[in-house]
Amino acid sequence: MASVLEIQDLHVSYRSREGAAFPALAGVSFGLMPSEIMGVLGESGSGKSTLAAALLRLLPGNGNITRGAVHFEGRDLLQAKPEELRQIRGRRISLIFQEPSLALHPTMRAGEQVRQVLAAHGSQGKSALNERTHQVFAEIFREEADRISRSYPHQLSGGQRQRVLIAQAIACGPSIVIADEPTASLDPATQMELSECFESSGKGWGSR
């Protein structure tokens, strides 16, 4: 069985204000099989978040991928054109960020933020978008789907905001979900609840 994602000899560095390059990743290689769950462990600052961002070419302006390849569905994402990447991000590969308060738009309701992900990757009409958005929230928030969907991020708890990020990640049914320490700032009980919630959706993830 072929890997769904193949990383080969990935090197990433960051430039300082003076122009000096500092390595963040050196020679990272691994393969991810279909339905496989992979965890990446490391100390703070070891490059886990850099790896997650590099796979989708979402590094900050001073980040550079200096060597390597990221093969997904027969193409090297490091060589893909911007339009190709826009079609893959969120639809075929999703990324759950570590801090929901930074990842979610503060002036948009939770339901609209998930609806926008669906609209960006399909031609469904308003009725179909609303129905799919409701389905996703009903799957993640079994008892309060409608209330959560109508709420703004500041009206939600940390665990609820994290679930909204999960809803965004699984909305389009991606092949791969990358999770960058999505429960790091939550209490142990909420961490366990979120893990069970995500796994019940049928999507594998890597807790980083």
C-alpha positions in Angstrom: 0.0 0.0 0.0 1.4 3.4 -1.0 1.8 6.3 1.4 -0.8 9.0 1.2 1.9 11.5 2.3 5.7 11.2 1.8 8.2 13.6 3.2 11.7 13.4 2.0 14.8 15.1 3.4 12.9 18.2 4.5 15.1 21.2 5.6 13.7 24.5 6.9 15.5 27.5 8.2 14.6 31.0 9.5 16.3 34.3 8.6 17.2 36.8 11.3 16.7 40.5 10.7 20.4 40.7 9.9 19.9 38.0 7.2 21.6 35.1 9.0 19.9 31.7 8.5 19.1 29.5 11.4 18.1 25.8 10.8 14.8 24.7 12.3 14.4 21.3 10.6 17.2 19.2 9.1 16.6 16.0 7.1 13.1 15.1 8.1 11.7 12.1 6.3 8.7 9.9 6.9 5.7 8.4 5.2 2.0 8.4 6.3 -0.2 5.5 5.3 -3.9 5.7 4.7 -5.9 5.7 8.0 -2.6 5.9 10.0 -2.3 8.1 13.1 1.2 9.5 13.6 2.5 11.5 16.5 5.5 13.8 16.4 7.2 14.4 19.8 9.7 17.0 20.8 10.6 19.7 23.2 9.3 23.2 22.9 11.1 24.9 20.0 12.2 21.6 18.4 10.3 22.4 15.2 7.0 20.6 15.5 4.9 23.6 14.5 7.4 24.4 11.8 7.0 21.0 10.3 3.2 21.3 10.4 3.3 24.7 8.6 6.0 23.6 6.1 3.9 20.7 4.8 1.3 23.2 3.5 3.8 26.0 2.8 2.3 28.2 5.5 5.6 29.3 7.0 6.0 33.0 8.0 7.8 35.4 5.7 11.3 34.7 7.2 10.9 30.9 6.9 12.5 29.0 4.0 12.2 25.5 2.8 15.8 24.9 1.6 15.7 21.3 0.6 13.3 18.3 0.3 10.0 17.1 -1.1 6.5 16.7 0.2 4.6 14.2 -2.0 0.8 14.1 -1.8 -1.4 12.3 -4.4 1.4 12.2 -7.0 2.5 15.8 -6.7 5.3 17.6 -4.8 3.5 20.3 -2.8 6.8 22.2 -2.5 6.6 22.7 -6.3 2.9 23.3 -6.6 1.5 26.6 -7.9 -0.5 28.8 -5.5 -3.8 27.9 -7.0 -3.1 24.2 -6.6 -2.3 24.8 -2.9 -5.5 26.7 -2.3 -7.5 23.8 -3.6 -5.6 21.3 -1.4 -5.5 23.3 1.9 -8.7 22.6 3.8 -10.1 20.3 1.2 -7.5 17.5 0.9 -5.2 18.4 3.8 -6.4 20.3 6.9 -4.4 22.0 9.7 -5.7 22.5 13.2 -3.8 25.3 14.8 -2.6 25.3 18.4 -4.4 28.5 19.6 -8.1 28.9 18.6 -8.2 32.5 19.8 -5.7 33.4 17.1 -7.0 31.1 14.4 -10.7 32.1 14.6 -12.0 35.5 13.3 -13.3 37.4 16.4 -16.2 39.1 14.6 -17.6 36.1 12.7 -20.0 33.6 14.1 -18.7 30.0 14.4 -21.1 28.6 11.9 -20.1 31.2 9.3 -16.4 30.4 9.7 -17.1 26.7 8.9 -19.5 27.7 6.1 -16.7 29.8 4.5 -14.4 26.7 4.4 -17.1 24.7 2.6 -17.9 27.6 0.2 -14.2 28.0 -0.8 -14.0 24.4 -1.9 -17.4 23.7 -3.6 -20.1 25.2 -5.8 -23.0 24.2 -3.5 -25.9 26.6 -3.2 -26.8 28.4 0.1 -29.2 25.6 1.1 -26.6 22.9 0.7 -24.0 24.9 2.5 -26.3 25.5 5.4 -27.2 21.8 5.6 -23.6 20.6 5.5 -22.6 23.2 8.1 -25.4 22.0 10.4 -24.3 18.4 9.9 -20.7 19.2 10.9 -21.8 21.0 14.0 -24.2 18.3 15.0 -21.4 15.8 14.7 -19.0 17.8 16.9 -21.5 19.5 19.2 -24.2 16.8 19.7 -26.3 18.8 22.2 -25.7 22.5 21.4 -25.0 22.5 17.7 -27.3 25.4 16.9 -26.3 27.6 19.8 -22.6 27.1 19.1 -23.0 27.8 15.4 -24.7 31.1 16.2 -22.1 32.2 18.7 -19.0 34.4 18.4 -15.6 33.0 19.5 -15.6 35.2 22.7 -18.9 33.6 23.7 -17.4 30.1 23.7 -15.1 28.3 26.1 -11.6 27.2 25.1 -12.8 23.7 24.5 -15.7 24.8 22.4 -13.5 27.1 20.3 -11.1 24.2 19.7 -14.1 22.1 18.5 -14.9 24.8 16.0 -11.4 24.4 14.6 -12.0 20.7 14.4 -15.3 21.3 12.6 -13.4 23.5 10.1 -10.8 20.8 9.6 -13.2 17.9 8.9 -15.9 19.9 7.0 -14.6 19.0 3.5 -13.7 15.4 4.4 -9.9 15.8 3.9 -7.6 12.8 3.5 -5.1 14.2 6.1 -5.7 16.3 9.2 -2.5 17.8 10.8 -3.0 18.8 14.4 -0.5 21.2 15.9 -0.9 20.6 19.7 -4.6 21.3 19.5 -5.3 20.6 23.2 -2.1 22.0 24.8 -3.8 24.9 26.6 -6.8 22.9 27.8 -7.4 21.0 31.0 -6.9 17.2 31.0 -10.7 16.4 31.1 -11.3 18.6 28.1 -8.3 17.2 26.3 -9.7 13.7 26.6 -13.1 14.8 25.5 -11.8 16.5 22.4 -9.6 13.5 21.5 -12.6 11.2 21.7 -14.7 13.7 19.8 -12.2 14.0 17.0 -11.5 10.2 16.7 -15.2 9.5 16.5 -15.4 11.6 13.4 -13.3 9.0 11.6 -10.3 11.2 10.9 -6.8 10.3 12.0 -4.6 13.0 13.5 -1.1 13.6 14.8 -1.0 15.2 18.2 2.1 17.4 18.0 
